[in-house]
Amino acid sequence: MPATKQQSLHGWGHFPVRDCQTWRPEKRRDLAGILREAPTVIARGMGRAYGDAALQPLGVISTERLNHFMEFDTTPATD
């Protein structure tokens, strides 16, 4: 499991600012370990929300490094 870091986070509007325990996983297995160990977490992208959508003091998972496809199924969906 990747190391956790205490970090001040905010959205695009710079209000509110919260001190949050954060993880920045690089691989799917790291993400799985965080989800097993952390009590309550929320995923955070680039932090460009205007409000406080991804500010969870007990746990924020930064998804910045999880930014590529592992696979893509080009088969058309059928109903």
PyMOL Python script that loads the backbone (N, CA, C, O; Angstrom):
from pymol import cmd

cmd.read_pdbstr("""\
ATOM      1  N   MET A   1       0.851  -1.179   0.000  1.00  0.00           N
ATOM      2  CA  MET A   1       0.000   0.000   0.000  1.00  0.00           C
ATOM      3  C   MET A   1       0.895   1.240   0.000  1.00  0.00           C
ATOM      4  O   MET A   1       1.853   1.301   0.771  1.00  0.00           O
ATOM      5  N   PRO A   2       0.603   2.230  -0.848  1.00  0.00           N
ATOM      6  CA  PRO A   2       1.422   3.442  -0.869  1.00  0.00           C
ATOM      7  C   PRO A   2       1.298   4.228   0.434  1.00  0.00           C
ATOM      8  O   PRO A   2       0.317   4.107   1.167  1.00  0.00           O
ATOM      9  N   ALA A   3       2.297   5.015   0.689  1.00  0.00           N
ATOM     10  CA  ALA A   3       2.313   5.826   1.916  1.00  0.00           C
ATOM     11  C   ALA A   3       1.231   6.891   1.867  1.00  0.00           C
ATOM     12  O   ALA A   3       0.872   7.391   0.801  1.00  0.00           O
ATOM     13  N   THR A   4       0.726   7.223   3.031  1.00  0.00           N
ATOM     14  CA  THR A   4      -0.276   8.282   3.147  1.00  0.00           C
ATOM     15  C   THR A   4       0.427   9.592   3.506  1.00  0.00           C
ATOM     16  O   THR A   4       1.521   9.594   4.070  1.00  0.00           O
ATOM     17  N   LYS A   5      -0.210  10.677   3.173  1.00  0.00           N
ATOM     18  CA  LYS A   5       0.381  11.995   3.419  1.00  0.00           C
ATOM     19  C   LYS A   5      -0.723  12.940   3.871  1.00  0.00           C
ATOM     20  O   LYS A   5      -1.817  12.924   3.306  1.00  0.00           O
ATOM     21  N   GLN A   6      -0.460  13.751   4.867  1.00  0.00           N
ATOM     22  CA  GLN A   6      -1.406  14.784   5.299  1.00  0.00           C
ATOM     23  C   GLN A   6      -1.221  15.985   4.387  1.00  0.00           C
ATOM     24  O   GLN A   6      -0.102  16.467   4.213  1.00  0.00           O
ATOM     25  N   GLN A   7      -2.310  16.470   3.804  1.00  0.00           N
ATOM     26  CA  GLN A   7      -2.205  17.515   2.795  1.00  0.00           C
ATOM     27  C   GLN A   7      -3.394  18.464   2.882  1.00  0.00           C
ATOM     28  O   GLN A   7      -4.520  18.023   3.113  1.00  0.00           O
ATOM     29  N   SER A   8      -3.157  19.759   2.701  1.00  0.00           N
ATOM     30  CA  SER A   8      -4.243  20.743   2.625  1.00  0.00           C
ATOM     31  C   SER A   8      -4.788  20.743   1.205  1.00  0.00           C
ATOM     32  O   SER A   8      -4.045  20.967   0.249  1.00  0.00           O
ATOM     33  N   LEU A   9      -6.082  20.493   1.070  1.00  0.00           N
ATOM     34  CA  LEU A   9      -6.708  20.417  -0.254  1.00  0.00           C
ATOM     35  C   LEU A   9      -7.851  21.417  -0.358  1.00  0.00           C
ATOM     36  O   LEU A   9      -8.467  21.789   0.640  1.00  0.00           O
ATOM     37  N   HIS A  10      -8.117  21.838  -1.578  1.00  0.00           N
ATOM     38  CA  HIS A  10      -9.248  22.723  -1.872  1.00  0.00           C
ATOM     39  C   HIS A  10      -9.656  22.503  -3.311  1.00  0.00           C
ATOM     40  O   HIS A  10      -8.910  21.911  -4.091  1.00  0.00           O
ATOM     41  N   GLY A  11     -10.823  22.973  -3.661  1.00  0.00           N
ATOM     42  CA  GLY A  11     -11.290  22.914  -5.042  1.00  0.00           C
ATOM     43  C   GLY A  11     -10.814  24.137  -5.804  1.00  0.00           C
ATOM     44  O   GLY A  11      -9.970  24.898  -5.330  1.00  0.00           O
ATOM     45  N   TRP A  12     -11.365  24.307  -6.983  1.00  0.00           N
ATOM     46  CA  TRP A  12     -10.968  25.417  -7.843  1.00  0.00           C
ATOM     47  C   TRP A  12     -11.287  26.777  -7.236  1.00  0.00           C
ATOM     48  O   TRP A  12     -10.598  27.756  -7.522  1.00  0.00           O
ATOM     49  N   GLY A  13     -12.303  26.849  -6.419  1.00  0.00           N
ATOM     50  CA  GLY A  13     -12.682  28.108  -5.795  1.00  0.00           C
ATOM     51  C   GLY A  13     -11.846  28.462  -4.572  1.00  0.00           C
ATOM     52  O   GLY A  13     -12.044  29.522  -3.980  1.00  0.00           O
ATOM     53  N   HIS A  14     -10.907  27.589  -4.180  1.00  0.00           N
ATOM     54  CA  HIS A  14     -10.007  27.783  -3.039  1.00  0.00           C
ATOM     55  C   HIS A  14     -10.733  27.935  -1.706  1.00  0.00           C
ATOM     56  O   HIS A  14     -10.170  28.470  -0.751  1.00  0.00           O
ATOM     57  N   PHE A  15     -11.972  27.471  -1.637  1.00  0.00           N
ATOM     58  CA  PHE A  15     -12.711  27.488  -0.384  1.00  0.00           C
ATOM     59  C   PHE A  15     -13.713  26.359  -0.400  1.00  0.00           C
ATOM     60  O   PHE A  15     -14.400  26.196  -1.408  1.00  0.00           O
ATOM     61  N   PRO A  16     -13.838  25.590   0.618  1.00  0.00           N
ATOM     62  CA  PRO A  16     -13.013  25.583   1.825  1.00  0.00           C
ATOM     63  C   PRO A  16     -11.699  24.844   1.597  1.00  0.00           C
ATOM     64  O   PRO A  16     -11.501  24.181   0.579  1.00  0.00           O
ATOM     65  N   VAL A  17     -10.822  24.978   2.561  1.00  0.00           N
ATOM     66  CA  VAL A  17      -9.551  24.249   2.569  1.00  0.00           C
ATOM     67  C   VAL A  17      -9.623  23.252   3.720  1.00  0.00           C
ATOM     68  O   VAL A  17      -9.978  23.617   4.841  1.00  0.00           O
ATOM     69  N   ARG A  18      -9.289  22.001   3.443  1.00  0.00           N
ATOM     70  CA  ARG A  18      -9.342  20.954   4.468  1.00  0.00           C
ATOM     71  C   ARG A  18      -8.009  20.207   4.516  1.00  0.00           C
ATOM     72  O   ARG A  18      -7.387  19.960   3.483  1.00  0.00           O
ATOM     73  N   ASP A  19      -7.587  19.858   5.715  1.00  0.00           N
ATOM     74  CA  ASP A  19      -6.435  18.976   5.877  1.00  0.00           C
ATOM     75  C   ASP A  19      -6.944  17.552   5.717  1.00  0.00           C
ATOM     76  O   ASP A  19      -7.824  17.115   6.459  1.00  0.00           O
ATOM     77  N   CYS A  20      -6.393  16.830   4.751  1.00  0.00           N
ATOM     78  CA  CYS A  20      -6.884  15.495   4.426  1.00  0.00           C
ATOM     79  C   CYS A  20      -5.744  14.493   4.385  1.00  0.00           C
ATOM     80  O   CYS A  20      -4.626  14.811   3.979  1.00  0.00           O
ATOM     81  N   GLN A  21      -6.048  13.288   4.810  1.00  0.00           N
ATOM     82  CA  GLN A  21      -5.119  12.184   4.660  1.00  0.00           C
ATOM     83  C   GLN A  21      -5.242  11.722   3.206  1.00  0.00           C
ATOM     84  O   GLN A  21      -6.332  11.352   2.770  1.00  0.00           O
ATOM     85  N   THR A  22      -4.143  11.738   2.453  1.00  0.00           N
ATOM     86  CA  THR A  22      -4.207  11.434   1.026  1.00  0.00           C
ATOM     87  C   THR A  22      -3.288  10.279   0.640  1.00  0.00           C
ATOM     88  O   THR A  22      -2.242  10.051   1.248  1.00  0.00           O
ATOM     89  N   TRP A  23      -3.715   9.570  -0.383  1.00  0.00           N
ATOM     90  CA  TRP A  23      -2.910   8.530  -1.018  1.00  0.00           C
ATOM     91  C   TRP A  23      -2.808   8.867  -2.491  1.00  0.00           C
ATOM     92  O   TRP A  23      -3.718   9.474  -3.056  1.00  0.00           O
ATOM     93  N   ARG A  24      -1.702   8.477  -3.122  1.00  0.00           N
ATOM     94  CA  ARG A  24      -1.511   8.705  -4.557  1.00  0.00           C
ATOM     95  C   ARG A  24      -1.018   7.400  -5.196  1.00  0.00           C
ATOM     96  O   ARG A  24       0.166   7.262  -5.501  1.00  0.00           O
ATOM     97  N   PRO A  25      -1.932   6.450  -5.396  1.00  0.00           N
ATOM     98  CA  PRO A  25      -1.533   5.153  -5.939  1.00  0.00           C
ATOM     99  C   PRO A  25      -1.095   5.249  -7.398  1.00  0.00           C
ATOM    100  O   PRO A  25      -1.560   6.106  -8.150  1.00  0.00           O
ATOM    101  N   GLU A  26      -0.196   4.355  -7.776  1.00  0.00           N
ATOM    102  CA  GLU A  26       0.274   4.302  -9.161  1.00  0.00           C
ATOM    103  C   GLU A  26      -0.238   3.073  -9.901  1.00  0.00           C
ATOM    104  O   GLU A  26      -0.232   3.042 -11.131  1.00  0.00           O
ATOM    105  N   LYS A  27      -0.681   2.058  -9.158  1.00  0.00           N
ATOM    106  CA  LYS A  27      -1.121   0.814  -9.777  1.00  0.00           C
ATOM    107  C   LYS A  27      -2.431   0.357  -9.161  1.00  0.00           C
ATOM    108  O   LYS A  27      -2.792   0.760  -8.056  1.00  0.00           O
ATOM    109  N   ARG A  28      -3.139  -0.498  -9.901  1.00  0.00           N
ATOM    110  CA  ARG A  28      -4.413  -1.014  -9.406  1.00  0.00           C
ATOM    111  C   ARG A  28      -4.257  -1.763  -8.098  1.00  0.00           C
ATOM    112  O   ARG A  28      -5.113  -1.660  -7.219  1.00  0.00           O
ATOM    113  N   ARG A  29      -3.177  -2.515  -7.954  1.00  0.00           N
ATOM    114  CA  ARG A  29      -2.984  -3.263  -6.705  1.00  0.00           C
ATOM    115  C   ARG A  29      -2.791  -2.319  -5.521  1.00  0.00           C
ATOM    116  O   ARG A  29      -3.206  -2.639  -4.408  1.00  0.00           O
ATOM    117  N   ASP A  30      -2.163  -1.150  -5.745  1.00  0.00           N
ATOM    118  CA  ASP A  30      -2.043  -0.142  -4.678  1.00  0.00           C
ATOM    119  C   ASP A  30      -3.422   0.361  -4.276  1.00  0.00           C
ATOM    120  O   ASP A  30      -3.711   0.524  -3.090  1.00  0.00           O
ATOM    121  N   LEU A  31      -4.261   0.603  -5.255  1.00  0.00           N
ATOM    122  CA  LEU A  31      -5.617   1.085  -5.001  1.00  0.00           C
ATOM    123  C   LEU A  31      -6.405   0.055  -4.197  1.00  0.00           C
ATOM    124  O   LEU A  31      -7.123   0.409  -3.261  1.00  0.00           O
ATOM    125  N   ALA A  32      -6.272  -1.197  -4.557  1.00  0.00           N
ATOM    126  CA  ALA A  32      -6.970  -2.264  -3.837  1.00  0.00           C
ATOM    127  C   ALA A  32      -6.533  -2.311  -2.373  1.00  0.00           C
ATOM    128  O   ALA A  32      -7.363  -2.509  -1.486  1.00  0.00           O
ATOM    129  N   GLY A  33      -5.244  -2.132  -2.117  1.00  0.00           N
ATOM    130  CA  GLY A  33      -4.740  -2.120  -0.741  1.00  0.00           C
ATOM    131  C   GLY A  33      -5.301  -0.967   0.068  1.00  0.00           C
ATOM    132  O   GLY A  33      -5.639  -1.136   1.239  1.00  0.00           O
ATOM    133  N   ILE A  34      -5.401   0.193  -0.537  1.00  0.00           N
ATOM    134  CA  ILE A  34      -5.964   1.360   0.150  1.00  0.00           C
ATOM    135  C   ILE A  34      -7.421   1.097   0.516  1.00  0.00           C
ATOM    136  O   ILE A  34      -7.845   1.370   1.639  1.00  0.00           O
ATOM    137  N   LEU A  35      -8.177   0.570  -0.429  1.00  0.00           N
ATOM    138  CA  LEU A  35      -9.596   0.326  -0.189  1.00  0.00           C
ATOM    139  C   LEU A  35      -9.824  -0.727   0.893  1.00  0.00           C
ATOM    140  O   LEU A  35     -10.835  -0.685   1.594  1.00  0.00           O
ATOM    141  N   ARG A  36      -8.898  -1.663   1.032  1.00  0.00           N
ATOM    142  CA  ARG A  36      -9.012  -2.663   2.105  1.00  0.00           C
ATOM    143  C   ARG A  36      -8.704  -2.056   3.469  1.00  0.00           C
ATOM    144  O   ARG A  36      -9.342  -2.415   4.459  1.00  0.00           O
ATOM    145  N   GLU A  37      -7.743  -1.147   3.537  1.00  0.00           N
ATOM    146  CA  GLU A  37      -7.244  -0.620   4.808  1.00  0.00           C
ATOM    147  C   GLU A  37      -7.931   0.649   5.291  1.00  0.00           C
ATOM    148  O   GLU A  37      -8.100   0.834   6.496  1.00  0.00           O
ATOM    149  N   ALA A  38      -8.331   1.525   4.377  1.00  0.00           N
ATOM    150  CA  ALA A  38      -8.868   2.834   4.760  1.00  0.00           C
ATOM    151  C   ALA A  38     -10.350   2.722   5.115  1.00  0.00           C
ATOM    152  O   ALA A  38     -11.101   2.057   4.401  1.00  0.00           O
ATOM    153  N   PRO A  39     -10.783   3.353   6.197  1.00  0.00           N
ATOM    154  CA  PRO A  39     -12.178   3.254   6.621  1.00  0.00           C
ATOM    155  C   PRO A  39     -13.146   3.981   5.694  1.00  0.00           C
ATOM    156  O   PRO A  39     -14.181   3.425   5.328  1.00  0.00           O
ATOM    157  N   THR A  40     -12.830   5.194   5.318  1.00  0.00           N
ATOM    158  CA  THR A  40     -13.698   6.013   4.481  1.00  0.00           C
ATOM    159  C   THR A  40     -12.827   6.838   3.551  1.00  0.00           C
ATOM    160  O   THR A  40     -11.992   7.616   4.013  1.00  0.00           O
ATOM    161  N   VAL A  41     -13.007   6.681   2.260  1.00  0.00           N
ATOM    162  CA  VAL A  41     -12.202   7.422   1.290  1.00  0.00           C
ATOM    163  C   VAL A  41     -13.101   7.952   0.177  1.00  0.00           C
ATOM    164  O   VAL A  41     -14.227   7.492  -0.015  1.00  0.00           O
ATOM    165  N   ILE A  42     -12.571   8.930  -0.545  1.00  0.00           N
ATOM    166  CA  ILE A  42     -13.248   9.456  -1.728  1.00  0.00           C
ATOM    167  C   ILE A  42     -12.178   9.654  -2.801  1.00  0.00           C
ATOM    168  O   ILE A  42     -11.045  10.029  -2.499  1.00  0.00           O
ATOM    169  N   ALA A  43     -12.547   9.401  -4.047  1.00  0.00           N
ATOM    170  CA  ALA A  43     -11.620   9.598  -5.158  1.00  0.00           C
ATOM    171  C   ALA A  43     -11.583  11.077  -5.532  1.00  0.00           C
ATOM    172  O   ALA A  43     -12.598  11.772  -5.471  1.00  0.00           O
ATOM    173  N   ARG A  44     -10.410  11.541  -5.916  1.00  0.00           N
ATOM    174  CA  ARG A  44     -10.226  12.939  -6.312  1.00  0.00           C
ATOM    175  C   ARG A  44      -9.456  12.968  -7.621  1.00  0.00           C
ATOM    176  O   ARG A  44      -8.443  12.284  -7.769  1.00  0.00           O
ATOM    177  N   GLY A  45      -9.931  13.747  -8.555  1.00  0.00           N
ATOM    178  CA  GLY A  45      -9.247  13.886  -9.839  1.00  0.00           C
ATOM    179  C   GLY A  45      -8.246  15.027  -9.786  1.00  0.00           C
ATOM    180  O   GLY A  45      -7.317  15.006  -8.978  1.00  0.00           O
ATOM    181  N   MET A  46      -8.431  16.011 -10.632  1.00  0.00           N
ATOM    182  CA  MET A  46      -7.509  17.135 -10.726  1.00  0.00           C
ATOM    183  C   MET A  46      -7.804  18.241  -9.709  1.00  0.00           C
ATOM    184  O   MET A  46      -7.046  19.208  -9.631  1.00  0.00           O
ATOM    185  N   GLY A  47      -8.876  18.127  -8.931  1.00  0.00           N
ATOM    186  CA  GLY A  47      -9.197  19.146  -7.939  1.00  0.00           C
ATOM    187  C   GLY A  47      -9.808  20.393  -8.537  1.00  0.00           C
ATOM    188  O   GLY A  47      -9.639  21.487  -7.999  1.00  0.00           O
ATOM    189  N   ARG A  48     -10.517  20.243  -9.642  1.00  0.00           N
ATOM    190  CA  ARG A  48     -11.084  21.400 -10.329  1.00  0.00           C
ATOM    191  C   ARG A  48     -12.571  21.593 -10.085  1.00  0.00           C
ATOM    192  O   ARG A  48     -13.236  22.311 -10.832  1.00  0.00           O
ATOM    193  N   ALA A  49     -13.094  20.961  -9.053  1.00  0.00           N
ATOM    194  CA  ALA A  49     -14.495  21.175  -8.704  1.00  0.00           C
ATOM    195  C   ALA A  49     -14.628  22.538  -8.016  1.00  0.00           C
ATOM    196  O   ALA A  49     -13.722  22.961  -7.299  1.00  0.00           O
ATOM    197  N   TYR A  50     -15.739  23.215  -8.229  1.00  0.00           N
ATOM    198  CA  TYR A  50     -15.931  24.519  -7.609  1.00  0.00           C
ATOM    199  C   TYR A  50     -16.253  24.413  -6.128  1.00  0.00           C
ATOM    200  O   TYR A  50     -15.983  25.347  -5.373  1.00  0.00           O
ATOM    201  N   GLY A  51     -16.810  23.320  -5.707  1.00  0.00           N
ATOM    202  CA  GLY A  51     -17.179  23.167  -4.307  1.00  0.00           C
ATOM    203  C   GLY A  51     -16.203  22.283  -3.560  1.00  0.00           C
ATOM    204  O   GLY A  51     -15.011  22.245  -3.863  1.00  0.00           O
ATOM    205  N   ASP A  52     -16.725  21.581  -2.590  1.00  0.00           N
ATOM    206  CA  ASP A  52     -15.889  20.741  -1.741  1.00  0.00           C
ATOM    207  C   ASP A  52     -16.191  19.267  -1.990  1.00  0.00           C
ATOM    208  O   ASP A  52     -16.216  18.472  -1.050  1.00  0.00           O
ATOM    209  N   ALA A  53     -16.418  18.898  -3.237  1.00  0.00           N
ATOM    210  CA  ALA A  53     -16.867  17.554  -3.573  1.00  0.00           C
ATOM    211  C   ALA A  53     -15.880  16.459  -3.161  1.00  0.00           C
ATOM    212  O   ALA A  53     -16.316  15.367  -2.795  1.00  0.00           O
ATOM    213  N   ALA A  54     -14.608  16.700  -3.203  1.00  0.00           N
ATOM    214  CA  ALA A  54     -13.616  15.652  -2.917  1.00  0.00           C
ATOM    215  C   ALA A  54     -12.741  16.012  -1.719  1.00  0.00           C
ATOM    216  O   ALA A  54     -11.530  15.796  -1.746  1.00  0.00           O
ATOM    217  N   LEU A  55     -13.343  16.555  -0.681  1.00  0.00           N
ATOM    218  CA  LEU A  55     -12.597  16.882   0.536  1.00  0.00           C
ATOM    219  C   LEU A  55     -13.126  16.003   1.660  1.00  0.00           C
ATOM    220  O   LEU A  55     -14.195  16.260   2.213  1.00  0.00           O
ATOM    221  N   GLN A  56     -12.381  14.983   1.986  1.00  0.00           N
ATOM    222  CA  GLN A  56     -12.760  14.028   3.023  1.00  0.00           C
ATOM    223  C   GLN A  56     -11.559  13.902   3.963  1.00  0.00           C
ATOM    224  O   GLN A  56     -10.582  13.239   3.616  1.00  0.00           O
ATOM    225  N   PRO A  57     -11.610  14.518   5.133  1.00  0.00           N
ATOM    226  CA  PRO A  57     -10.449  14.512   6.030  1.00  0.00           C
ATOM    227  C   PRO A  57      -9.897  13.120   6.351  1.00  0.00           C
ATOM    228  O   PRO A  57      -8.697  12.980   6.586  1.00  0.00           O
ATOM    229  N   LEU A  58     -10.744  12.096   6.367  1.00  0.00           N
ATOM    230  CA  LEU A  58     -10.274  10.753   6.714  1.00  0.00           C
ATOM    231  C   LEU A  58      -9.607  10.018   5.565  1.00  0.00           C
ATOM    232  O   LEU A  58      -8.917   9.026   5.798  1.00  0.00           O
ATOM    233  N   GLY A  59      -9.788  10.470   4.340  1.00  0.00           N
ATOM    234  CA  GLY A  59      -9.146   9.763   3.247  1.00  0.00           C
ATOM    235  C   GLY A  59      -9.526  10.241   1.868  1.00  0.00           C
ATOM    236  O   GLY A  59     -10.697  10.230   1.489  1.00  0.00           O
ATOM    237  N   VAL A  60      -8.515  10.665   1.114  1.00  0.00           N
ATOM    238  CA  VAL A  60      -8.685  11.082  -0.271  1.00  0.00           C
ATOM    239  C   VAL A  60      -7.705  10.282  -1.116  1.00  0.00           C
ATOM    240  O   VAL A  60      -6.515  10.217  -0.805  1.00  0.00           O
ATOM    241  N   ILE A  61      -8.205   9.676  -2.181  1.00  0.00           N
ATOM    242  CA  ILE A  61      -7.349   8.963  -3.116  1.00  0.00           C
ATOM    243  C   ILE A  61      -7.168   9.850  -4.339  1.00  0.00           C
ATOM    244  O   ILE A  61      -8.126  10.108  -5.069  1.00  0.00           O
ATOM    245  N   SER A  62      -5.958  10.313  -4.564  1.00  0.00           N
ATOM    246  CA  SER A  62      -5.662  11.106  -5.746  1.00  0.00           C
ATOM    247  C   SER A  62      -5.545  10.158  -6.931  1.00  0.00           C
ATOM    248  O   SER A  62      -4.764   9.208  -6.886  1.00  0.00           O
ATOM    249  N   THR A  63      -6.306  10.401  -7.984  1.00  0.00           N
ATOM    250  CA  THR A  63      -6.292   9.526  -9.148  1.00  0.00           C
ATOM    251  C   THR A  63      -5.418  10.074 -10.282  1.00  0.00           C
ATOM    252  O   THR A  63      -5.501   9.588 -11.411  1.00  0.00           O
ATOM    253  N   GLU A  64      -4.595  11.061 -10.001  1.00  0.00           N
ATOM    254  CA  GLU A  64      -3.772  11.690 -11.036  1.00  0.00           C
ATOM    255  C   GLU A  64      -2.870  10.696 -11.770  1.00  0.00           C
ATOM    256  O   GLU A  64      -2.661  10.827 -12.976  1.00  0.00           O
ATOM    257  N   ARG A  65      -2.340   9.717 -11.063  1.00  0.00           N
ATOM    258  CA  ARG A  65      -1.442   8.754 -11.708  1.00  0.00           C
ATOM    259  C   ARG A  65      -2.175   7.553 -12.294  1.00  0.00           C
ATOM    260  O   ARG A  65      -1.565   6.728 -12.974  1.00  0.00           O
ATOM    261  N   LEU A  66      -3.455   7.447 -12.041  1.00  0.00           N
ATOM    262  CA  LEU A  66      -4.269   6.372 -12.621  1.00  0.00           C
ATOM    263  C   LEU A  66      -4.963   6.938 -13.853  1.00  0.00           C
ATOM    264  O   LEU A  66      -6.191   7.000 -13.909  1.00  0.00           O
ATOM    265  N   ASN A  67      -4.183   7.343 -14.825  1.00  0.00           N
ATOM    266  CA  ASN A  67      -4.699   8.144 -15.929  1.00  0.00           C
ATOM    267  C   ASN A  67      -4.581   7.475 -17.301  1.00  0.00           C
ATOM    268  O   ASN A  67      -4.473   8.166 -18.314  1.00  0.00           O
ATOM    269  N   HIS A  68      -4.601   6.150 -17.344  1.00  0.00           N
ATOM    270  CA  HIS A  68      -4.538   5.482 -18.630  1.00  0.00           C
ATOM    271  C   HIS A  68      -5.407   4.222 -18.617  1.00  0.00           C
ATOM    272  O   HIS A  68      -5.701   3.665 -17.560  1.00  0.00           O
ATOM    273  N   PHE A  69      -5.807   3.793 -19.799  1.00  0.00           N
ATOM    274  CA  PHE A  69      -6.642   2.604 -19.936  1.00  0.00           C
ATOM    275  C   PHE A  69      -5.786   1.355 -19.832  1.00  0.00           C
ATOM    276  O   PHE A  69      -4.677   1.303 -20.364  1.00  0.00           O
ATOM    277  N   MET A  70      -6.302   0.360 -19.149  1.00  0.00           N
ATOM    278  CA  MET A  70      -5.645  -0.942 -19.079  1.00  0.00           C
ATOM    279  C   MET A  70      -6.065  -1.782 -20.281  1.00  0.00           C
ATOM    280  O   MET A  70      -5.261  -2.528 -20.840  1.00  0.00           O
ATOM    281  N   GLU A  71      -7.312  -1.656 -20.668  1.00  0.00           N
ATOM    282  CA  GLU A  71      -7.833  -2.349 -21.837  1.00  0.00           C
ATOM    283  C   GLU A  71      -9.082  -1.602 -22.311  1.00  0.00           C
ATOM    284  O   GLU A  71      -9.693  -0.837 -21.565  1.00  0.00           O
ATOM    285  N   PHE A  72      -9.436  -1.843 -23.557  1.00  0.00           N
ATOM    286  CA  PHE A  72     -10.606  -1.188 -24.135  1.00  0.00           C
ATOM    287  C   PHE A  72     -11.307  -2.177 -25.055  1.00  0.00           C
ATOM    288  O   PHE A  72     -10.706  -2.676 -26.006  1.00  0.00           O
ATOM    289  N   ASP A  73     -12.566  -2.460 -24.779  1.00  0.00           N
ATOM    290  CA  ASP A  73     -13.331  -3.406 -25.563  1.00  0.00           C
ATOM    291  C   ASP A  73     -14.045  -2.657 -26.683  1.00  0.00           C
ATOM    292  O   ASP A  73     -14.920  -1.832 -26.421  1.00  0.00           O
ATOM    293  N   THR A  74     -13.675  -2.942 -27.930  1.00  0.00           N
ATOM    294  CA  THR A  74     -14.260  -2.241 -29.085  1.00  0.00           C
ATOM    295  C   THR A  74     -15.501  -2.960 -29.618  1.00  0.00           C
ATOM    296  O   THR A  74     -16.089  -2.508 -30.600  1.00  0.00           O
ATOM    297  N   THR A  75     -15.908  -4.056 -29.001  1.00  0.00           N
ATOM    298  CA  THR A  75     -17.096  -4.780 -29.421  1.00  0.00           C
ATOM    299  C   THR A  75     -18.339  -3.918 -29.172  1.00  0.00           C
ATOM    300  O   THR A  75     -18.544  -3.436 -28.058  1.00  0.00           O
ATOM    301  N   PRO A  76     -19.173  -3.723 -30.211  1.00  0.00           N
ATOM    302  CA  PRO A  76     -20.386  -2.918 -30.004  1.00  0.00           C
ATOM    303  C   PRO A  76     -21.312  -3.570 -28.964  1.00  0.00           C
ATOM    304  O   PRO A  76     -21.430  -4.794 -28.903  1.00  0.00           O
ATOM    305  N   ALA A  77     -21.939  -2.762 -28.180  1.00  0.00           N
ATOM    306  CA  ALA A  77     -22.889  -3.260 -27.177  1.00  0.00           C
ATOM    307  C   ALA A  77     -24.151  -3.728 -27.872  1.00  0.00           C
ATOM    308  O   ALA A  77     -24.595  -3.144 -28.861  1.00  0.00           O
ATOM    309  N   THR A  78     -24.719  -4.799 -27.330  1.00  0.00           N
ATOM    310  CA  THR A  78     -25.994  -5.293 -27.865  1.00  0.00           C
ATOM    311  C   THR A  78     -27.028  -5.294 -26.753  1.00  0.00           C
ATOM    312  O   THR A  78     -26.715  -5.586 -25.600  1.00  0.00           O
ATOM    313  N   ASP A  79     -28.236  -4.971 -27.100  1.00  0.00           N
ATOM    314  CA  ASP A  79     -29.322  -4.931 -26.111  1.00  0.00           C
ATOM    315  C   ASP A  79     -30.167  -6.165 -26.177  1.00  0.00           C
ATOM    316  O   ASP A  79     -31.125  -6.299 -25.415  1.00  0.00           O
TER     317      ASP A  79
END
""", "prot")
cmd.dss("prot")
cmd.show_as("cartoon", "prot")
cmd.util.cbc("prot")
cmd.orient("prot")
